[in-house]
Amino acid sequence: MKRENMTDEEKLAISGLIVDASVTDREEAAIEEPQAPEEKDGKIFRKYKIKDIVFLAIITAMTLITGAVMPLLVHIPVFGIIQLGLGIQFSLFPVIGMMKVRKPGALMLISLFSGALLVFMFPPMFFCLFICAVIAEALTVAIFRGYDKDRACVFAGTLYMPLTLPFLSVYYNVMYDWTDGANEAVAQFTQAEPFVAVGISLAVVAICFIGANLGRIITNELKKAGKLKQ
């Protein structure tokens, strides 16, 4: 049958069949050639993207904003009072950052961003946060081989803040220059009773464990709702 002899209805029907066939071909091609997943391939260390760094910077800002009570806690001469007051914030938000980025170095970047602001208030805090982040990440990579598992992120988030206790204790008791003058922050570590220090240290670990798990739950719920994509 010649095309010029076809009715309008026949021409429309043929056009529809052609369109349907082309759509089916494209769908089959998409199934046969799926997009390559993000470069995991069993690698522990992977390249960072700009969006990863920006997200971690936002997470750091949220951590510091919610931790604005720190200047008030400094004047309470109780061992570990700052860590008790900041345990939730400094475990919850870092876990969200690590579960979103899933790359070693995420906690170190968060500590660098935090330390860059805290260094003006207390310079040793910059080194304290960074060293504690390095230790927490090294243990996490050694045990879990990265952050692909949720429990790895919880583990690192739980260790991060409690590790600052032995660091600051050594600093104030061994390295601190008393010519700078004693103050409440110094007294927290130099005048602490051993049993009190141990008890509060365990309390800080417990609080950070709770905060880390809250971060895990929040992240998973945000992913289910489609608000936080990998």
N, C-alpha and C positions, 0 to 999 in steps of 0.2 A: 504494500500500500504506500503510495507516494505521500510525502508530508503535506503537500498542498491540498490533497484530497481528504485529509483528516478533519474531523470536526473539532471545535474548540475544546469540548470535554475530553476527547482523546489526547489532544496535545497537553492539557493540564495533567492528565493521569500519567503520561509518560514522563513529564518533567518532575512530578512527585516521586516516581520510582527512581529516577536518576539522583535526586537529592538524598533520598533515603539510603541508596547504595553508597554514596560518598560519605555520609555520616557513619554508617556501619564500618566502612573501611578505616576511617579515622579512629573509631573506638577500638577496633581490633589492633590497630597499630599501637595505640596507647597502652593496651594490655600487654602486647608482646614486647614493648620497649619501655618498661617503667623507668621513672626518673631515678637516678643514682641517689642513695641515701647520703646524709651528711657524713663527711670523712671520719668514720670511726675506725673500721677495719682492724679492730683489736689494738689500736695504738693507744698508749697511755697519754703521751704528750701531743696535743694538737694545736694548730694555729688559732690565734685569737682573731675575731672579727671586731670591727668598730662597734657593732651593736652590743657585743659582749662587754666591752669596756664601759660603754655608756650605761648599760644596765647595772653593772657592778658599782659605778659611781652613784647612780640613783639609790641603790640599796645602802651604800655608805651614808649618803645624806639622810636617809630615813633612820638609820641606826643612831647617828649623832643627834638628830633632832629629838628623837624619843629618849635619848640619854642625857638630856639637858639638866637632869638633877645632879649630875656629877659634882659641880662646884659646891653644892650644898653638903654632899656626903664627905668631901675632903676634910671638913672641920669636925667630923665626929671621930674621936680617937679610938676606934674599934677596928681590930684586924679584919681586913677583907670586906669592910662595909661598902666600899665602892663596887667591888665585884658582885656583892649581894644585890646592890641596887641596879646594876647594869647587866646582870646575867641573862635576863630574858631578852633584852634588846640585842646584845652582842652574840646571841646564839640563834635567835629566831630569824633575823634578817640575813645574816651570812648564809644560813642554810637555804633560804629562798634563792639567794644569789648563786650558790653552788649547784642547786638542783636545776636551775635554769641554764646555766652555762655548761656545767658538767665537764670542766677542764681543770687539771691541776694548775695551780697558780691563782685560782679565783680568790682564795682566802688571803693570799699574799697581796693581791691587788687591793682588796678591801682594807687590809691593814695599812697599806701605803697611803691610800686616800684618807683614812682616818688619822694616821699619824701626821700627815701633812698639815692638818688643822690643829691637832693636839700639841704639836711640837712647840707652838708659841706659848702655851700654858705651862708645859712641863716637858722639856726636851727629851729626857730619858724615855718618856712614854712612846715616842716614835720607834726607838729601838726595841722597846719591850713588846709592842704589838707585832712588829715585823718578825722578831725572833720567835715569838710564840706561834705565829702563823706558819713559819718555816717548819717548826717542830711538828705541829699538828698535821700539816700537809705531808711531810716526810713519812710520818707514821701511817697516815691514810693510804698513801701510795704503796707503802711496803705491805700493808695488810690487805687492802682491797683493790690494788692496782688501778686507782683512779676513782672517779666520782660517778661511774655508771650506775651504781647501786644506791638506793635511797639511804641505806644504813651507813654507807661511807660518808655521806654528807652529814648525817646526824652525828656520827663519830667525831668528825672534824669540828663541827659546831659545838659539841659538848666540851671538847678539850680546850678550845681556843682561849676563853676567858679564865678558866681555872689555872692555866699555865702562867698567867701573869703574876700569880701569888708567889711562887718560889723565886721568880725573876726579881720582883720588887723587894722581896725579903732579903735576898742576897745583896741587892744594890744598897739598901738602907743600912744593913748591918755590917757590910764589908767594905763597900766602895764609897759610901756617902761621905762627903766632906763636911764635918761638923762646923766648919767656919761659916757655912751658909746659914747657920742658925736652925735650931730645932723648931718644928711646928707640928701641927696635928697629924699631917700626912706621914711625917717621920715616926711619930709616936705610935701610929697604927701598927708598925712593923717592928720597932725596936723595943717596945714595952709589952708586946703581946705574950700572954701565957701560952705555953706549948699546947695544953689541952684545948684551950679556946681556939687557937690557930687551926688545930686539926679538925675540930668540930665545925668551924665556919668554912674551912676548905671543903669538907664533905657536903655542906649545905650549898656552897657555890656550884659544885659539880651537879648536885641534884637539880638545882634551879636551871642550870644550863642544859641539862638533859631534857627537862620539861620544855624549855624554850626551843630547843632544836627539833623536838618532835612536833611542837606547834607549827614551826616553820615547814616541816615536811607535810603536815596535814593541810595547811593553807595552800602550799604550792600544788599539791595533788588536786585540791578542790578547784583552784584557779584553772588548772589544765583541763579538768573535766568540763568546766564552764566555757572553755575556749578563750579564756582571757589571758592565758600565759602559754604561748607556743614554744616548742623546743627550738 
